[in-house]
Amino acid sequence: MTALLFIAYLVVEIAALVGLAQLIGIGWALVVLVAVSGVGLVLLGRQGRRVFDRFRRASRGEVSAESAVADGVIVATGSVLLFVPGLVTGVVGLLALFPPTRALLRPALEKLGTRRFGPLPSFAPSPYRGMVVDADGDVVDGTVVGQWYDDGHTAGPRALGPA
């Protein structure tokens, strides 16, 4: 089965390259093949940063985790297809990296993933539920080791209480 898929891949890629070469010439077909890879690499850098930003936003609860994972899967698939040699795989990889195409694919992939694996947990931080002593000041969780006071009029900070 794997050998049959590989042979089908070779036939499709060779047919696409020969068809393009007959249409515009072999030199321009090779230029298109290299251009698809170059544009793909530029897009991969930009869209990879956007995916990591989306993961960051999902961790803060600004977007759903399913949406961020679906976006990451589409970009990862597109990047793998860009590195597989061939015109058809390069064009499909480019389509997977374009934001409008991803916006079309994302909802279907979210539904498929939710149906297959269930909803993802939210990693958004929960609000602080500790005791707030001074509502006007800053609250920092921690252990007080020593307290120092600097009023700006003396030579330096001095200890409050036993130090």
C-alpha positions as CSV (number, residue, x, y, z in Angstrom):
1,M,0.0,0.0,0.0
2,T,2.8,2.4,0.9
3,A,4.6,1.6,-2.4
4,L,1.5,2.2,-4.3
5,L,1.0,5.7,-2.6
6,F,4.6,6.6,-3.4
7,I,4.2,5.6,-7.1
8,A,1.0,7.6,-7.3
9,Y,2.8,10.6,-5.7
10,L,5.6,10.3,-8.3
11,V,3.2,10.1,-11.2
12,V,1.2,13.1,-10.0
13,E,4.4,15.3,-9.4
14,I,6.0,14.3,-12.7
15,A,2.8,14.9,-14.7
16,A,2.3,18.3,-13.1
17,L,5.9,19.3,-13.8
18,V,5.8,18.0,-17.4
19,G,2.4,19.7,-18.0
20,L,3.7,23.0,-16.6
21,A,6.9,22.7,-18.7
22,Q,4.9,22.1,-21.9
23,L,2.7,25.1,-21.0
24,I,5.4,27.7,-20.1
25,G,8.7,26.0,-21.0
26,I,11.1,24.0,-18.9
27,G,13.2,27.0,-17.7
28,W,10.1,28.9,-16.4
29,A,8.7,25.7,-14.9
30,L,11.9,25.3,-12.8
31,V,11.7,29.0,-11.8
32,V,8.1,28.4,-10.6
33,L,9.3,25.3,-8.7
34,V,12.0,27.3,-6.9
35,A,9.7,30.3,-6.4
36,V,7.1,28.1,-4.7
37,S,9.8,26.9,-2.3
38,G,11.1,30.4,-1.6
39,V,7.7,32.0,-1.0
40,G,6.9,29.0,1.2
41,L,9.9,29.5,3.4
42,V,9.1,33.2,3.8
43,L,5.5,32.4,4.7
44,L,6.6,29.6,7.0
45,G,8.6,32.1,9.2
46,R,5.8,34.5,9.5
47,Q,3.0,32.0,10.0
48,G,5.1,30.0,12.5
49,R,5.4,33.1,14.7
50,R,1.7,33.7,14.4
51,V,1.0,30.1,15.5
52,F,3.2,30.5,18.6
53,D,1.5,33.8,19.4
54,R,-1.9,32.0,19.1
55,F,-0.6,29.3,21.5
56,R,0.4,32.1,23.9
57,R,-3.0,33.7,23.6
58,A,-4.7,30.3,24.1
59,S,-2.7,29.9,27.4
60,R,-4.1,33.3,28.5
61,G,-7.7,32.3,27.6
62,E,-8.0,34.8,24.8
63,V,-8.7,32.2,22.1
64,S,-9.8,28.6,22.4
65,A,-7.2,25.9,22.7
66,E,-8.8,23.9,19.9
67,S,-8.4,26.9,17.5
68,A,-4.7,27.2,18.4
69,V,-4.0,23.5,18.0
70,A,-5.9,23.4,14.7
71,D,-3.9,26.3,13.4
72,G,-0.6,24.7,14.5
73,V,-1.6,21.4,12.8
74,I,-2.4,23.2,9.5
75,V,0.9,25.2,9.5
76,A,2.9,22.0,10.5
77,T,1.3,20.1,7.6
78,G,2.0,22.9,5.2
79,S,5.6,23.2,6.3
80,V,6.2,19.4,5.8
81,L,4.6,19.6,2.4
82,L,6.9,22.4,1.4
83,F,9.9,20.3,2.2
84,V,8.7,17.3,0.2
85,P,10.1,17.9,-3.3
86,G,7.5,18.6,-6.0
87,L,5.3,21.2,-7.5
88,V,1.9,19.8,-6.3
89,T,3.1,19.3,-2.7
90,G,4.6,22.8,-2.7
91,V,1.4,24.4,-3.9
92,V,-0.7,22.5,-1.4
93,G,1.8,23.5,1.3
94,L,1.6,27.1,0.3
95,L,-2.2,26.9,0.5
96,A,-2.0,25.5,4.0
97,L,0.2,28.4,5.1
98,F,-2.0,31.2,3.6
99,P,-4.1,32.8,6.4
100,P,-7.4,32.8,4.4
101,T,-7.0,29.2,3.5
102,R,-6.3,28.3,7.2
103,A,-9.4,30.3,8.2
104,L,-11.4,28.1,6.0
105,L,-9.8,24.8,7.2
106,R,-9.7,25.7,10.9
107,P,-13.4,25.2,11.9
108,A,-13.5,21.8,10.2
109,L,-10.3,20.7,11.9
110,E,-11.5,21.9,15.3
111,K,-14.7,19.9,15.0
112,L,-12.8,16.8,13.8
113,G,-10.4,17.1,16.7
114,T,-13.1,17.7,19.3
115,R,-15.1,14.8,18.0
116,R,-12.0,12.5,17.9
117,F,-10.2,13.6,21.1
118,G,-12.8,15.5,23.1
119,P,-12.6,19.2,24.2
120,L,-9.2,20.4,25.3
121,P,-8.8,21.8,28.8
122,S,-8.4,25.6,29.2
123,F,-5.0,26.7,30.4
124,A,-6.1,30.2,31.2
125,P,-4.9,31.3,34.6
126,S,-7.6,31.3,37.3
127,P,-8.1,34.6,39.1
128,Y,-6.3,35.1,42.4
129,R,-8.5,33.9,45.3
130,G,-6.2,34.6,48.2
131,M,-6.6,37.2,50.9
132,V,-5.9,40.8,49.9
133,V,-4.9,42.9,52.9
134,D,-4.4,46.3,51.3
135,A,-6.6,46.8,48.2
136,D,-4.7,50.0,47.2
137,G,-1.2,48.4,47.2
138,D,0.4,45.7,45.2
139,V,-0.1,42.1,46.4
140,V,2.9,39.8,46.1
141,D,2.7,36.2,47.2
142,G,5.8,35.1,49.1
143,T,7.6,34.8,52.4
144,V,9.0,37.8,54.2
145,V,12.6,37.2,55.1
146,G,13.5,40.7,56.2
147,Q,11.9,44.1,56.0
148,W,13.8,47.2,55.1
149,Y,12.7,50.8,55.0
150,D,14.3,53.7,53.1
151,D,12.7,57.1,53.6
152,G,15.2,58.8,51.3
153,H,16.4,61.1,54.1
154,T,18.8,58.8,55.9
155,A,22.1,57.3,54.6
156,G,20.6,54.1,53.5
157,P,17.9,51.5,54.2
158,R,17.4,50.4,57.8
159,A,15.8,47.3,59.2
160,L,12.3,47.3,60.7
161,G,12.0,45.0,63.6
162,P,14.7,42.4,64.4
163,A,17.1,41.9,61.5
